[in-house]
Amino acid sequence: MHEINRDTGAHPTDRIAAATSMGAVTLLVGDLDAMTRYYRDVITLTVLDAAGDAVTLGRAGRPLVILRHAPALRHAGAGSAGLFHTAILFESQPALAAALYSLARRAPGTFTGSADHLVSQAFYATDPEGNGIELYWDRDRTEWSWTHGQVEMATLALDPNAFIAEHLSAEGAAAAEGATARDGASIGHVHLSVGDIATARAFYVDALGFDATVTLGNQALFVSAGGYHHHMAMNVWNSRGAGPRMPALGLGRINLVLPGPDALGEVAQRLAHHGFAVRDDGRTLSFDDPWNNTLHATAPARDDG
């Protein structure tokens, strides 16, 4: 096993900062109350803020999913670009097992599958408005295998009942039955449905600066910063040939967290160089991918004290 080879011959500023991570994902929803109940009671997130037309949910104080009420919008048509799934990364197998146990007890009909991906163990669901969700846990990076800059992943059988039986503690079961578990979690990655992979690569790799970590021909592309297996992915499995999105329920915004203002500035310059419009309010970069998926990039403020 060895680390990814990042010697691409490109100048360092051609790549997004290695310490880049994913921030909260915003979903535009038709039924704010029902969606809040699902992410709180089933997915085991905590309501961190509820003001006006938006509810922010997370774990251990970290925002993960922002639900924004958009009653005037309708669902996109079949085959449209947009969200494939939001992937919530749990810090431990017992924490993941508690969330999976909650899903099995409270909304078993929304469970859609599971897989051992070699780098991770993952369980999938679809929320009440059709947005995909992945709940997963990463194996240690020392157990990942890389070949010619590509991380080795697979889709192997993973029994959800056996996973719960092996990893669910009495404390975790009690938490799933009552108060939300306090264990931390983060947005590990965001997976998109897009129209074609070549255009996705031109934006997410060439312009935004992610490294390609898995390429499945013209079917799917996985990209990351800093040698992670993937922070983002794009596939055409349900959306080949899709054009830019029209306003619709579903994905509202993806947030990227850069390590500092310099890294943020490099992203702005690179996107502009490749001909993509960037909106900069002095704190946040806003830009759209070729399918009108909106991304925001932010960085911690400088500490001058």
C-alpha positions in Angstrom: 0.0 0.0 0.0 1.3 3.5 -0.8 0.2 7.0 -0.9 -1.2 8.8 -3.9 1.4 10.1 -6.3 0.6 13.8 -6.7 3.5 14.6 -9.0 1.4 15.7 -12.0 3.9 18.2 -13.3 1.5 21.0 -12.5 2.4 24.1 -10.5 1.3 23.7 -6.9 -1.3 26.5 -7.2 -2.9 24.4 -9.9 -4.3 22.1 -7.2 -6.8 22.9 -4.5 -5.3 23.1 -1.0 -4.6 19.7 0.5 -6.4 20.7 3.7 -9.7 21.5 1.9 -12.8 19.8 3.4 -16.5 19.8 2.9 -18.9 22.0 4.8 -22.7 21.8 5.3 -25.0 20.9 2.4 -28.1 23.0 1.8 -31.2 21.3 0.5 -34.3 23.1 -0.8 -37.3 21.4 0.6 -41.1 21.5 0.1 -42.1 20.3 3.6 -39.7 21.8 6.1 -41.4 20.1 9.1 -41.3 16.6 7.7 -37.8 16.9 6.4 -36.6 18.3 9.8 -38.2 15.3 11.6 -36.5 12.9 9.2 -33.0 14.3 9.6 -33.4 14.7 13.3 -35.3 11.6 14.4 -34.1 9.1 11.7 -30.6 10.2 10.7 -29.9 11.3 14.3 -28.8 14.9 13.7 -29.5 17.6 16.2 -31.3 20.9 15.3 -28.7 23.6 15.8 -30.7 26.5 14.6 -34.3 27.1 13.4 -35.1 30.5 12.2 -37.5 31.7 9.6 -37.5 29.4 6.5 -34.4 27.4 7.4 -33.4 24.7 9.8 -29.7 23.8 10.4 -28.9 20.3 11.7 -25.7 18.7 12.7 -23.8 16.7 15.3 -21.6 17.8 18.2 -22.3 21.5 17.2 -21.1 21.1 13.6 -23.6 22.1 10.9 -24.1 19.3 8.4 -27.4 19.8 6.6 -29.3 23.0 6.1 -33.0 22.6 5.1 -34.4 25.7 3.4 -38.1 25.9 2.8 -38.8 26.6 -0.9 -42.6 25.8 -1.3 -42.8 27.5 -4.7 -40.4 25.0 -6.3 -41.2 21.5 -7.7 -39.1 18.4 -8.1 -36.9 18.2 -11.1 -37.8 15.8 -13.9 -36.3 12.3 -14.3 -32.8 12.4 -15.8 -31.9 15.8 -14.4 -28.5 16.8 -13.0 -28.3 17.5 -9.3 -27.7 15.7 -6.1 -26.9 11.9 -6.1 -26.3 11.8 -2.4 -24.9 13.7 0.6 -22.5 11.5 2.5 -22.3 11.9 6.3 -19.0 10.6 7.8 -19.2 9.1 11.3 -16.2 9.1 13.5 -16.7 5.5 14.8 -18.5 2.3 13.9 -20.6 2.4 17.0 -21.9 5.9 16.2 -22.7 4.8 12.6 -24.4 1.7 14.0 -26.6 3.8 16.2 -27.7 5.9 13.3 -28.3 2.8 11.2 -30.3 1.3 14.0 -32.4 4.5 14.2 -33.0 4.3 10.4 -34.0 0.6 10.7 -36.5 1.3 13.5 -38.0 4.6 12.4 -37.9 4.6 8.6 -36.9 1.2 7.2 -38.7 1.9 3.9 -36.2 4.7 3.2 -33.1 2.3 3.4 -31.8 1.6 -0.1 -28.6 -0.5 0.3 -25.2 -1.0 1.8 -21.6 -1.7 0.6 -18.1 -2.2 1.8 -16.0 0.0 -0.4 -12.6 -1.2 0.9 -11.8 2.4 2.1 -15.1 2.6 4.0 -18.3 0.9 5.1 -21.4 2.7 3.8 -25.2 2.5 4.1 -27.6 4.3 1.9 -31.1 5.9 2.2 -33.4 8.3 0.4 -35.1 11.1 2.4 -38.8 11.8 2.1 -38.3 14.2 -0.8 -36.0 11.9 -2.8 -32.5 13.2 -1.8 -29.9 10.5 -1.5 -28.0 10.0 1.8 -25.0 8.0 2.6 -24.0 7.2 6.2 -20.5 5.9 6.4 -17.3 5.2 8.4 -13.7 5.3 7.0 -11.1 2.7 7.5 -7.7 4.1 8.6 -5.8 5.6 5.7 -3.0 3.1 6.3 -5.4 0.4 5.1 -6.2 2.2 1.8 -4.4 1.0 -1.3 -3.3 3.3 -4.2 -2.3 2.2 -7.7 -0.9 4.8 -10.2 -2.6 7.6 -8.3 -6.0 5.9 -8.1 -7.4 4.6 -4.8 -8.7 1.1 -4.9 -12.4 0.9 -4.1 -15.0 -1.8 -4.6 -18.7 -2.5 -3.9 -18.7 -5.6 -1.7 -21.6 -7.1 0.3 -22.2 -5.5 3.7 -25.0 -6.9 5.9 -26.6 -4.0 7.8 -28.1 -6.3 10.5 -24.7 -7.9 11.1 -23.1 -4.5 11.3 -25.6 -3.3 13.9 -25.2 -6.5 15.9 -21.4 -6.2 15.9 -21.1 -2.5 16.7 -24.2 -1.2 18.4 -23.6 -0.6 22.1 -26.3 -0.4 24.7 -25.4 3.3 25.1 -25.8 3.7 21.3 -29.1 2.0 21.3 -30.4 4.1 24.1 -29.2 7.3 22.3 -31.0 6.2 19.1 -34.2 5.6 21.1 -34.1 8.9 22.9 -31.7 11.8 22.7 -29.5 12.2 19.6 -26.1 10.7 20.0 -23.4 13.3 20.8 -20.7 11.7 18.6 -19.2 14.0 16.0 -19.7 13.6 12.3 -18.9 15.6 9.2 -19.8 15.9 5.5 -17.4 13.4 4.1 -18.3 13.9 0.4 -21.0 15.0 -1.9 -21.9 12.9 -5.0 -23.6 14.6 -8.0 -25.5 13.5 -11.0 -24.1 15.2 -14.1 -24.5 15.2 -17.8 -21.1 13.9 -18.9 -17.8 13.1 -17.2 -15.4 15.0 -19.6 -17.1 18.3 -18.7 -17.1 17.3 -15.0 -13.3 16.7 -15.1 -12.7 20.0 -16.9 -14.5 21.8 -14.1 -13.7 19.9 -10.9 -10.1 18.8 -11.7 -8.7 21.3 -14.2 -10.4 24.4 -13.0 -11.4 23.9 -9.3 -8.2 21.9 -8.7 -9.2 18.6 -7.1 -7.2 15.5 -7.8 -8.9 12.6 -9.7 -8.8 9.6 -7.5 -11.1 7.1 -9.2 -12.1 7.2 -12.9 -14.7 4.8 -14.2 -14.5 5.5 -17.9 -17.3 7.8 -19.0 -19.5 6.7 -16.2 -18.1 8.3 -13.0 -15.3 10.4 -11.6 -14.2 10.7 -8.0 -12.0 13.7 -6.8 -10.4 14.8 -3.6 -7.9 17.1 -1.9 -5.0 15.9 0.2 -5.1 12.2 -0.7 -8.6 11.5 0.6 -10.5 8.8 -1.3 -13.1 11.4 -2.5 -14.5 14.7 -1.4 -16.8 14.9 -4.4 -18.0 12.5 -7.1 -19.9 12.8 -10.3 -21.7 10.2 -12.3 -24.0 9.9 -15.3 -25.9 6.7 -14.2 -29.3 8.5 -14.1 -28.5 11.7 -15.9 -26.4 11.2 -19.0 -26.7 14.1 -21.4 -28.4 16.3 -18.8 -28.1 20.1 -19.3 -28.0 22.9 -16.8 -30.5 22.6 -13.9 -33.6 24.8 -13.7 -34.6 25.9 -10.2 -36.0 22.9 -8.4 -36.3 21.2 -5.0 -33.2 19.2 -4.0 -29.6 20.5 -3.9 -29.4 24.1 -3.0 -25.7 24.6 -2.2 -22.4 22.7 -1.6 -19.9 24.3 0.8 -16.2 23.9 0.5 -13.9 24.9 3.4 -10.4 26.1 2.4 -7.6 26.4 5.0 -7.0 30.1 4.5 -7.5 33.2 2.5 -4.5 32.5 0.2 -6.0 29.1 -0.8 -9.3 30.9 -1.4 -7.7 33.4 -3.6 -6.0 30.7 -5.7 -9.3 29.0 -6.3 -10.8 32.4 -7.5 -7.9 33.0 -9.8 -7.9 29.4 -11.2 -11.7 29.5 -11.9 -11.4 32.9 -13.6 -8.5 31.7 -15.7 -10.6 28.8 -16.9 -13.5 31.1 -17.8 -15.9 30.4 -14.9 -17.7 33.4 -13.3 -16.9 33.9 -9.6 -18.8 36.0 -7.2 -16.7 37.3 -4.3 -18.2 39.2 -1.4 -14.9 39.4 0.5 -15.7 36.4 2.7 -17.2 33.8 0.4 -16.6 32.7 -3.2 -19.7 31.6 -5.0 -19.7 29.9 -8.4 -21.7 27.4 -10.4 -20.6 24.2 -12.1 -21.6 23.5 -15.7 -25.0 22.1 -14.5 -25.8 25.1 -12.3 -24.9 23.3 -9.0 -24.0 26.2 -6.7 -20.8 25.9 -4.6 -19.6 28.3 -1.9 -16.0 28.3 -0.8 -14.9 30.0 2.5 -11.9 30.1 4.7 -11.3 30.9 8.4 -10.7 34.6 9.0 -7.1 35.6 9.7 -6.2 35.9 13.3 -4.5 39.2 13.7 -4.6 39.1 17.5 
